[in-house]
Amino acid sequence: MNVLIVGSGGREHTIAWKLLQSPRVEKVYCAPGNGGTAQIATNAPIDVHDFAALAQFVKDEGIDLTVVGPEDPLLGGIVDFFQERNLPIFGPSSHAAKIEGSKSFAKSLMKRYNIPTAAYESFLDYESAIAYVREQGAPIVVKADGLAAGKGVVVAETLEEAEEALHQIMQENIFGHAGARVVIEECMRGEELSLLSFVDGETVKPMITSQDHKRVFNDDQGPNTGGMGTYAPVPQMSAELVNEIVETVVKPMAKGMAADGIPFKGVLYTGLMITSEGPKVVEFNARFGDPETQVILPLLETDLLEIFLATVSGELASLDVTWKKESAVCVVMAAPGYPGEYPKGAPIHGLEQVKEPVTVFHAGTKAVPEGIVTSGGRVLGVTSTGENLEKAREAAYAVARKISFEGAHYRTDIAARAIRNGE
C-alpha cells in the first residue's frame, strides 16, 4: 500500500518511520514533509491546506490511505473533503475536531457527558473577563479558545499575570481570531499526564501513557512551548488509574459524540491533571501529540497501518493493540529564541553519529544541497528506547550532546523527576 502523511513536523516523521516498518507499506509520501522525511520517504511540496491539490496527488500517485498529522487541516475539513471523494483518510471530521479547535465547545461536551474537568466560564467580552478574574482571584488559568500552536494557555499565579494575559489575548490579539473568546478555569494542582487513544467512533484502544514537558527551561521554568521533551510510559501511573481514565473520560466522550451524531474517528488526545479528587481533563486534542508521538510509536508492537485501516473502517474492536515492555525518552533540541522569534538556516552537525537504540526525528529541518539545516523552532527530537527510563534517558542525552547547530538549546531534566521518584 502507498500512504500519504500530511504535515511537516516530528510527529509526521515518526509516523512515516513507523509505517515503513509495516510489511504491507510499499511507499510513503509526506506533504510537505521535512529534512528527515526526505531521507526515508518522498516529500511532496503541497501545502497542508490545499485540499484539492492533496486529493489530486492521492489520485495521481495511487495512494491507498492518507494520514493527517496537524490540527489545522483537520479543523479546516480535510477529512470531509476526502470522504466526499471516496478517498480513504485517517482523522476526525471538522465537526469532531472542534473538540480541539474550541475549548468552550470541548467544555460544553464534558459538561453534557459528566466528564470531570476544571470549573470554568467562557467570555467574548474583555471587561466581563477581567471582572470574573478579579472575583475569582489567583492562581487561575486563562486560555485562548481557539488554536494557538500550544501557546494559548497562561497559568497565572497572580492577578496581575491573569489581567496581562487577558489584555494580550483579547485586546492586543496576539493569537488573532483564536483569542476572540477566552476560557477561564480554576487552577488544578497535581501530576500532568497525556493519554492518547485510537478511536473509531465508539471503540477506544488506549495507548501507553506519556508525559510532556511544556516549559522551555529546566524545572518547568519559562514560557510554555509546543513541548520540550517527553517520556513513556509514566511509571507513577498505575494500570488501575489508566483504566479509570478510559472508563470515566475517554469512553464517555467517544460514546457521547457518537450519540450526538459527531462520531470521532482518529487519535483522541486527552490531557489530564491527576488531582487529589481524581483525574480531571485539562484539554482534548484531535490528533497525535507532538512530541508525545515520538516516544509512543517506538514502543508500539502492533502494525500501525493495521490500526489506521481498522480505525477508518470501524473495525478497531477486532484488533489487539500491544506494546513493548520498554521505556522511551525524547529530548527536543530547539532553535535559539524559541518559543519566541528564532533564526532559520543553521547547518546541523553530528546527525551521522546517531545509532540504535536512538532515533532522531526531525521537526523543523530542511534538506539543502549542503546537508540538513534548521527551519523551525523545535528542530529535532532525539529519542531513545531502553529497558527502563534511566537507560533510555542516558542514551538520548548521549546523542543530543553530539549534535549541534548554532544556538541550540534543550532541557537537561527530561524524565529526571520520574526517575528520582522511582520506577
KOLMAR-617484 format. One record per residue (C-alpha): x, y, z negated. Coordinates in Angstrom, 2 decimals. Example, Ala and Ser with C-alpha at 12.3 -4.5 7.8 and 13.67 -1.06 7.14 Angstrom:
BEGIN
+---------+---------+---------+
|    east |   north |      up |
+---------+---------+---------+
|   12.30 |   -4.50 |   -7.80 |
|   13.67 |   -1.06 |   -7.14 |
+---------+---------+---------+
END
This chain:
BEGIN
+---------+---------+---------+
|    east |   north |      up |
+---------+---------+---------+
|    0.00 |    0.00 |    0.00 |
|    1.03 |    3.59 |    0.60 |
|    0.42 |    6.12 |   -2.21 |
|    0.41 |    9.92 |   -2.25 |
|    1.17 |   11.71 |   -5.51 |
|    0.01 |   15.32 |   -5.69 |
|    2.28 |   17.59 |   -7.77 |
|    5.90 |   18.55 |   -8.30 |
|    6.87 |   18.04 |  -11.95 |
|    8.42 |   15.48 |  -14.27 |
|    5.07 |   13.74 |  -14.62 |
|    4.85 |   13.19 |  -10.86 |
|    8.46 |   11.95 |  -10.63 |
|    7.70 |    9.46 |  -13.43 |
|    4.50 |    8.23 |  -11.73 |
|    6.38 |    7.75 |   -8.44 |
|    9.21 |    5.90 |  -10.22 |
|    6.74 |    3.58 |  -11.97 |
|    4.60 |    2.91 |   -8.89 |
|    7.68 |    1.90 |   -6.92 |
|    8.10 |   -0.99 |   -9.39 |
|    4.83 |   -2.49 |   -8.11 |
|    5.27 |   -5.31 |   -5.56 |
|    2.20 |   -4.01 |   -3.72 |
|    3.57 |   -0.49 |   -3.16 |
|    5.33 |   -0.04 |    0.17 |
|    5.84 |    3.71 |    0.34 |
|    5.30 |    6.68 |   -1.99 |
|    4.83 |   10.25 |   -0.81 |
|    4.89 |   13.34 |   -3.07 |
|    3.29 |   16.66 |   -2.18 |
|    5.17 |   18.86 |   -2.61 |
|    7.48 |   16.85 |   -4.90 |
|   10.88 |   17.98 |   -6.22 |
|   14.58 |   17.18 |   -6.03 |
|   14.10 |   13.95 |   -7.98 |
|   11.16 |   12.61 |   -5.98 |
|   13.14 |   13.35 |   -2.79 |
|   15.64 |   10.69 |   -3.90 |
|   13.11 |    7.88 |   -4.37 |
|   10.07 |    8.86 |   -2.26 |
|    9.17 |   11.05 |    0.73 |
|    8.32 |   14.67 |   -0.04 |
|    5.67 |   16.47 |    2.00 |
|    5.72 |   20.29 |    1.84 |
|    1.99 |   20.69 |    1.22 |
|    0.57 |   22.94 |   -1.49 |
|   -1.46 |   21.16 |   -4.18 |
|   -4.41 |   23.50 |   -3.48 |
|   -4.50 |   22.84 |    0.29 |
|   -7.04 |   20.02 |    0.09 |
|   -7.71 |   19.94 |    3.84 |
|   -4.00 |   19.55 |    4.67 |
|   -3.58 |   16.88 |    1.98 |
|   -6.59 |   14.93 |    3.27 |
|   -5.30 |   15.15 |    6.84 |
|   -1.87 |   13.93 |    5.69 |
|   -3.52 |   10.95 |    4.00 |
|   -5.30 |   10.04 |    7.24 |
|   -2.22 |   10.59 |    9.41 |
|    0.14 |    8.53 |    7.22 |
|   -2.27 |    5.69 |    6.44 |
|   -2.24 |    6.37 |    2.71 |
|   -4.38 |    3.99 |    0.66 |
|   -4.55 |    5.89 |   -2.63 |
|   -3.96 |    9.47 |   -3.79 |
|   -2.97 |   10.17 |   -7.41 |
|   -3.38 |   13.72 |   -8.75 |
|   -0.85 |   14.92 |  -11.34 |
|   -1.59 |   18.55 |  -12.32 |
|   -4.75 |   20.04 |  -13.75 |
|   -5.24 |   22.95 |  -11.31 |
|   -6.24 |   20.89 |   -8.23 |
|   -8.46 |   18.69 |  -10.43 |
|  -10.34 |   21.76 |  -11.65 |
|  -10.40 |   23.04 |   -8.07 |
|  -12.26 |   19.94 |   -6.89 |
|   -9.69 |   17.86 |   -5.02 |
|  -11.29 |   14.61 |   -6.19 |
|  -14.74 |   15.72 |   -4.99 |
|  -13.22 |   16.83 |   -1.66 |
|  -11.54 |   13.46 |   -1.09 |
|  -14.54 |   11.41 |   -2.21 |
|  -16.80 |   13.26 |    0.23 |
|  -14.44 |   11.99 |    2.95 |
|  -14.29 |    8.43 |    1.57 |
|  -10.60 |    8.78 |    0.68 |
|   -9.68 |    6.79 |   -2.49 |
|   -8.31 |    9.11 |   -5.18 |
|   -7.37 |    8.73 |   -8.87 |
|   -8.58 |   11.53 |  -11.14 |
|  -11.74 |   13.11 |  -12.56 |
|  -14.26 |   15.24 |  -10.67 |
|  -14.07 |   19.02 |  -11.07 |
|  -17.07 |   18.93 |  -13.45 |
|  -15.46 |   16.25 |  -15.65 |
|  -12.07 |   18.03 |  -15.51 |
|  -13.74 |   21.06 |  -17.08 |
|  -13.04 |   19.28 |  -20.37 |
|   -9.55 |   20.76 |  -19.93 |
|  -10.43 |   23.82 |  -17.87 |
|  -12.71 |   25.34 |  -20.51 |
|  -12.04 |   24.94 |  -24.22 |
|  -15.54 |   26.18 |  -25.05 |
|  -17.04 |   23.53 |  -22.71 |
|  -14.95 |   20.83 |  -24.42 |
|  -16.00 |   22.11 |  -27.85 |
|  -19.68 |   22.05 |  -26.87 |
|  -19.33 |   18.40 |  -25.77 |
|  -17.61 |   17.48 |  -29.03 |
|  -20.42 |   19.14 |  -30.98 |
|  -23.03 |   17.32 |  -28.87 |
|  -21.39 |   13.89 |  -29.30 |
|  -20.43 |   14.38 |  -33.00 |
|  -16.69 |   14.17 |  -32.34 |
|  -14.54 |   15.55 |  -35.21 |
|  -12.75 |   18.82 |  -34.37 |
|  -11.86 |   22.16 |  -35.93 |
|  -14.66 |   24.62 |  -36.76 |
|  -14.76 |   27.30 |  -34.06 |
|  -16.51 |   30.21 |  -32.38 |
|  -16.05 |   31.50 |  -28.82 |
|  -16.10 |   35.14 |  -27.71 |
|  -16.32 |   37.14 |  -24.49 |
|  -16.18 |   40.46 |  -26.34 |
|  -12.90 |   41.75 |  -27.83 |
|  -14.45 |   43.74 |  -30.68 |
|  -16.55 |   40.76 |  -31.80 |
|  -13.49 |   38.51 |  -31.71 |
|  -11.48 |   40.96 |  -33.83 |
|  -14.32 |   41.24 |  -36.34 |
|  -14.56 |   37.44 |  -36.61 |
|  -10.80 |   37.03 |  -37.17 |
|  -10.85 |   39.69 |  -39.91 |
|  -13.80 |   37.96 |  -41.54 |
|  -12.13 |   34.52 |  -41.44 |
|   -8.58 |   35.59 |  -42.34 |
|   -5.33 |   33.79 |  -41.57 |
|   -3.94 |   31.28 |  -40.76 |
|   -6.18 |   30.95 |  -37.72 |
|   -5.83 |   29.66 |  -34.15 |
|   -6.52 |   31.82 |  -31.08 |
|   -6.92 |   30.10 |  -27.69 |
|   -7.45 |   31.41 |  -24.19 |
|  -10.48 |   29.48 |  -22.92 |
|   -9.05 |   28.55 |  -19.52 |
|   -5.84 |   27.04 |  -18.16 |
|   -2.68 |   28.84 |  -19.27 |
|    0.09 |   26.34 |  -18.48 |
|    0.22 |   25.09 |  -22.06 |
|    0.97 |   28.58 |  -23.41 |
|   -2.51 |   29.93 |  -24.16 |
|   -2.61 |   28.88 |  -27.82 |
|   -1.42 |   31.03 |  -30.72 |
|   -1.26 |   29.62 |  -34.25 |
|   -1.42 |   32.90 |  -36.15 |
|   -0.03 |   32.72 |  -39.67 |
|   -1.02 |   36.35 |  -40.39 |
|   -3.94 |   38.58 |  -39.49 |
|   -1.57 |   40.85 |  -37.56 |
|   -0.44 |   37.92 |  -35.36 |
|   -4.07 |   36.97 |  -34.65 |
|   -5.01 |   40.52 |  -33.72 |
|   -1.95 |   40.85 |  -31.48 |
|   -2.84 |   37.57 |  -29.75 |
|   -6.38 |   38.78 |  -29.08 |
|   -5.05 |   42.12 |  -27.79 |
|   -2.66 |   40.39 |  -25.37 |
|   -5.18 |   37.80 |  -24.16 |
|   -8.34 |   39.93 |  -23.91 |
|   -7.04 |   43.44 |  -23.25 |
|   -3.64 |   43.03 |  -21.63 |
|   -4.92 |   39.97 |  -19.70 |
|   -1.60 |   38.12 |  -19.96 |
|   -3.37 |   34.90 |  -18.88 |
|   -5.62 |   36.56 |  -16.32 |
|   -9.10 |   35.08 |  -15.93 |
|   -8.19 |   32.21 |  -18.29 |
|   -8.36 |   34.71 |  -21.17 |
|  -11.73 |   36.28 |  -20.31 |
|  -13.19 |   34.11 |  -23.07 |
|  -11.37 |   33.11 |  -26.26 |
|  -11.97 |   30.27 |  -28.68 |
|  -11.06 |   30.97 |  -32.30 |
|  -10.59 |   27.96 |  -34.56 |
|   -9.82 |   27.10 |  -38.12 |
|   -6.15 |   26.21 |  -38.56 |
|   -5.81 |   22.47 |  -39.10 |
|   -2.84 |   21.06 |  -41.01 |
|   -1.36 |   17.61 |  -40.61 |
|    0.54 |   15.40 |  -38.19 |
|    0.05 |   16.03 |  -34.47 |
|   -0.45 |   13.09 |  -32.16 |
|   -1.24 |   12.52 |  -28.49 |
|   -3.29 |    9.54 |  -27.36 |
|   -3.78 |    9.13 |  -23.64 |
|   -6.32 |    6.67 |  -22.28 |
|   -7.23 |    5.22 |  -18.92 |
|  -10.99 |    5.75 |  -18.49 |
|  -13.21 |    4.52 |  -15.63 |
|  -16.49 |    6.00 |  -16.82 |
|  -17.28 |    4.09 |  -19.99 |
|  -14.40 |    1.62 |  -20.33 |
|  -11.48 |    3.01 |  -22.35 |
|   -7.99 |    1.50 |  -22.31 |
|   -5.77 |    3.46 |  -24.72 |
|   -2.08 |    3.91 |  -24.02 |
|    0.61 |    3.87 |  -26.70 |
|    0.78 |    6.93 |  -28.95 |
|    3.27 |    9.72 |  -28.31 |
|    4.28 |   12.98 |  -29.97 |
|    5.28 |   16.13 |  -28.11 |
|    7.50 |   18.94 |  -29.41 |
|    5.85 |   22.16 |  -28.20 |
|    8.00 |   24.87 |  -29.75 |
|   11.10 |   25.92 |  -27.86 |
|   13.60 |   25.71 |  -30.74 |
|   14.61 |   23.14 |  -33.37 |
|   12.41 |   22.67 |  -36.46 |
|    9.37 |   23.80 |  -34.47 |
|   10.52 |   27.42 |  -34.27 |
|    9.88 |   29.94 |  -31.49 |
|    7.08 |   30.25 |  -28.93 |
|    5.00 |   27.39 |  -27.53 |
|    6.14 |   25.76 |  -24.29 |
|    4.77 |   23.11 |  -21.97 |
|    6.75 |   20.61 |  -24.07 |
|   10.44 |   20.36 |  -25.01 |
|   10.59 |   16.63 |  -25.57 |
|    8.62 |   13.67 |  -26.76 |
|    8.81 |   10.13 |  -28.09 |
|    6.68 |    6.99 |  -28.13 |
|    5.24 |    5.15 |  -29.88 |
|    4.67 |    7.21 |  -33.03 |
|    5.83 |    4.93 |  -35.89 |
|    3.80 |    6.65 |  -38.60 |
|    0.53 |    6.00 |  -36.72 |
|   -0.88 |    2.57 |  -37.57 |
|   -2.88 |    0.36 |  -35.21 |
|   -5.87 |    0.93 |  -37.52 |
|   -5.61 |    4.70 |  -37.09 |
|   -5.35 |    4.38 |  -33.30 |
|   -8.42 |    2.15 |  -33.30 |
|  -10.29 |    4.72 |  -35.42 |
|   -9.41 |    7.45 |  -32.89 |
|  -10.58 |    5.31 |  -29.97 |
|  -13.86 |    4.45 |  -31.69 |
|  -14.70 |    7.90 |  -33.13 |
|  -13.27 |   10.17 |  -30.43 |
|  -12.36 |    8.67 |  -27.06 |
|  -15.21 |    6.20 |  -26.57 |
|  -17.93 |    8.63 |  -27.73 |
|  -16.56 |   11.26 |  -25.31 |
|  -16.47 |    8.80 |  -22.38 |
|  -19.92 |    7.41 |  -23.12 |
|  -21.42 |   10.85 |  -23.73 |
|  -20.07 |   12.29 |  -20.50 |
|  -21.28 |    9.25 |  -18.54 |
|  -24.75 |    9.55 |  -20.11 |
|  -24.83 |   13.24 |  -19.21 |
|  -24.09 |   12.50 |  -15.56 |
|  -20.46 |   13.68 |  -15.59 |
|  -18.55 |   10.38 |  -15.86 |
|  -14.82 |   10.79 |  -16.49 |
|  -12.53 |    8.67 |  -14.30 |
|   -8.79 |    9.02 |  -14.70 |
|   -6.50 |    9.76 |  -17.63 |
|   -8.15 |   11.37 |  -20.65 |
|   -5.53 |   13.05 |  -22.84 |
|   -6.60 |   13.52 |  -26.46 |
|   -4.51 |   15.90 |  -28.57 |
|   -5.16 |   15.24 |  -32.28 |
|   -4.35 |   16.51 |  -35.74 |
|   -4.29 |   13.82 |  -38.41 |
|   -5.73 |   15.85 |  -41.30 |
|   -6.49 |   14.88 |  -44.89 |
|  -10.09 |   14.41 |  -43.69 |
|   -9.05 |   12.07 |  -40.88 |
|   -8.27 |   12.55 |  -37.16 |
|   -9.64 |   15.72 |  -35.52 |
|   -9.39 |   16.78 |  -31.88 |
|   -7.12 |   19.71 |  -31.03 |
|   -7.73 |   19.53 |  -27.27 |
|   -8.62 |   17.31 |  -24.35 |
|   -6.73 |   17.28 |  -21.07 |
|   -7.94 |   15.71 |  -17.84 |
|   -4.66 |   14.11 |  -16.70 |
|   -1.34 |   12.62 |  -17.78 |
|    0.51 |   14.91 |  -20.20 |
|    3.94 |   16.18 |  -19.30 |
|    6.41 |   15.28 |  -20.84 |
|    4.40 |   12.51 |  -22.58 |
|    4.20 |   10.56 |  -19.30 |
|    7.99 |   10.35 |  -19.28 |
|    8.02 |    8.19 |  -22.43 |
|    4.72 |    6.35 |  -21.94 |
|    5.14 |    4.89 |  -18.45 |
|    8.64 |    3.42 |  -19.05 |
|    7.02 |    1.31 |  -21.81 |
|    4.10 |    0.11 |  -19.66 |
|    4.23 |   -3.61 |  -18.77 |
|    1.11 |   -3.79 |  -16.60 |
|    1.40 |   -2.82 |  -12.93 |
|    0.46 |    0.88 |  -12.77 |
|   -1.01 |    0.53 |   -9.27 |
|   -3.40 |   -2.17 |  -10.52 |
|   -4.54 |    0.15 |  -13.33 |
|   -5.14 |    3.02 |  -10.87 |
|   -7.12 |    0.80 |   -8.50 |
|   -9.21 |   -0.71 |  -11.32 |
|  -10.00 |    2.77 |  -12.63 |
|  -11.07 |    4.07 |   -9.23 |
|  -13.27 |    1.00 |   -8.59 |
|  -14.79 |    0.98 |  -12.10 |
|  -13.27 |   -2.42 |  -12.95 |
|  -10.96 |   -1.39 |  -15.81 |
|  -12.76 |   -3.68 |  -18.26 |
|  -11.39 |   -6.75 |  -16.46 |
|   -7.74 |   -5.62 |  -16.70 |
|   -5.44 |   -6.33 |  -19.64 |
|   -3.14 |   -3.34 |  -20.20 |
|    0.02 |   -4.33 |  -22.10 |
|    3.08 |   -2.51 |  -23.45 |
|    6.72 |   -3.29 |  -24.17 |
|    7.74 |   -3.66 |  -27.83 |
|   10.29 |   -0.85 |  -27.48 |
|   10.58 |    2.89 |  -28.05 |
|   11.29 |    5.79 |  -25.70 |
|   12.62 |    9.33 |  -26.21 |
|   12.59 |   12.21 |  -23.71 |
|   14.76 |   15.32 |  -24.14 |
|   13.73 |   18.26 |  -21.94 |
|   16.57 |   20.39 |  -20.57 |
|   15.29 |   23.89 |  -19.84 |
|   16.46 |   26.93 |  -17.91 |
|   17.79 |   29.99 |  -19.79 |
|   14.94 |   32.26 |  -20.87 |
|   12.26 |   29.56 |  -20.78 |
|    9.35 |   29.82 |  -21.74 |
|    9.74 |   33.42 |  -20.55 |
|   11.33 |   34.56 |  -17.30 |
|   14.13 |   32.34 |  -16.04 |
|   16.57 |   32.22 |  -13.09 |
|   16.46 |   29.57 |  -10.36 |
|   19.03 |   28.03 |   -8.03 |
|   21.71 |   26.95 |  -10.54 |
|   23.63 |   23.82 |   -9.45 |
|   23.09 |   20.81 |  -11.73 |
|   26.16 |   18.75 |  -12.61 |
|   26.53 |   15.30 |  -14.14 |
|   23.47 |   13.52 |  -12.73 |
|   25.70 |   10.88 |  -11.16 |
|   26.69 |    9.71 |  -14.67 |
|   23.20 |    8.50 |  -15.55 |
|   22.96 |    4.75 |  -16.21 |
|   20.35 |    2.44 |  -17.72 |
|   18.61 |    2.49 |  -20.14 |
|   18.46 |    6.24 |  -19.36 |
|   16.42 |    7.71 |  -16.50 |
|   16.42 |   11.42 |  -15.70 |
|   13.04 |   12.64 |  -14.46 |
|   13.17 |   15.89 |  -12.50 |
|   10.65 |   18.56 |  -13.48 |
|   11.94 |   21.83 |  -11.98 |
|   14.53 |   20.90 |   -9.37 |
|   15.06 |   21.28 |   -5.66 |
|   17.25 |   19.33 |   -3.25 |
|   19.54 |   21.54 |   -1.12 |
|   22.42 |   20.52 |    1.21 |
|   24.93 |   21.13 |   -1.62 |
|   23.03 |   18.93 |   -4.10 |
|   20.33 |   19.43 |   -6.75 |
|   19.59 |   22.93 |   -8.13 |
|   17.19 |   24.30 |  -10.73 |
|   13.80 |   25.61 |   -9.58 |
|   11.67 |   25.70 |  -12.73 |
|   11.60 |   26.44 |  -16.46 |
|   11.63 |   22.85 |  -17.62 |
|   14.31 |   21.38 |  -15.38 |
|   14.97 |   17.76 |  -16.43 |
|   13.52 |   15.14 |  -18.74 |
|   16.35 |   12.92 |  -19.98 |
|   14.54 |    9.75 |  -21.01 |
|   15.78 |    6.55 |  -22.60 |
|   14.18 |    3.37 |  -23.86 |
|   15.60 |    1.27 |  -26.69 |
|   14.71 |   -1.43 |  -29.18 |
|   13.86 |    1.33 |  -31.67 |
|   13.55 |    5.11 |  -31.75 |
|   17.05 |    5.67 |  -33.09 |
|   18.74 |    3.75 |  -30.26 |
|   16.55 |    5.37 |  -27.61 |
|   17.32 |    8.80 |  -29.06 |
|   21.08 |    8.22 |  -29.18 |
|   21.16 |    7.09 |  -25.56 |
|   19.07 |   10.05 |  -24.33 |
|   21.23 |   12.64 |  -26.09 |
|   24.47 |   10.98 |  -24.95 |
|   23.40 |   11.57 |  -21.35 |
|   21.94 |   15.04 |  -21.98 |
|   25.37 |   16.13 |  -23.24 |
|   26.93 |   15.06 |  -19.91 |
|   24.52 |   17.03 |  -17.73 |
|   24.99 |   20.76 |  -17.27 |
|   23.70 |   23.80 |  -15.44 |
|   24.16 |   27.47 |  -16.24 |
|   22.30 |   28.48 |  -19.41 |
|   20.86 |   25.01 |  -20.04 |
|   19.26 |   24.57 |  -23.45 |
|   17.43 |   21.76 |  -25.21 |
|   16.23 |   20.87 |  -28.68 |
|   18.55 |   18.58 |  -30.64 |
|   15.88 |   17.29 |  -33.03 |
|   13.51 |   15.33 |  -30.78 |
|   12.17 |   12.34 |  -32.79 |
|   14.54 |   13.16 |  -35.68 |
|   11.77 |   13.63 |  -38.24 |
|   10.08 |   10.37 |  -37.24 |
|   13.38 |    8.52 |  -37.69 |
|   14.01 |   10.24 |  -41.06 |
|   10.56 |    9.22 |  -42.24 |
|   11.40 |    5.63 |  -41.39 |
|   10.40 |    3.44 |  -38.53 |
+---------+---------+---------+
END
